[in-house]
Amino acid sequence: MTAATRARPHRDGRTRRKPQRTCIACRQTRAKHELVRIVRDTAGAVAIDTTGKRSGRGAYLCADAGCWERGLRGNALEHRLLLESPLSREDRGRLSGEAERVLLERRKG
């Protein structure tokens, strides 16, 4: 979806509202497309959802390295995703690596 289609007017002339989400680290509300979604699927696996449409419980972080550090450091992510056990160091490292790739892509495009 491009920026032009996000602000496309409704049939009756009103502009559509953009979905808003809150970053779990800085607690700022932003447009959904500006944030990065982390999802826990039905099997309990945690991954970054680049499309924003995967099924499962989601949490959002800003596309900012500081928010990612804060979000992965504490237990806010486990709390928002309703995880029964804390994320392992390996899972946090994997998410951090994926986040670097996603943040780089967002800066380029």
Summary of the structure (lengths in Angstrom):
residues: 109
radius of gyration: 15.0
end to end distance: 13.0
largest distance: 51.2
contacts: 275
relative contact order: 0.16
helix: 38%
strand: 23%
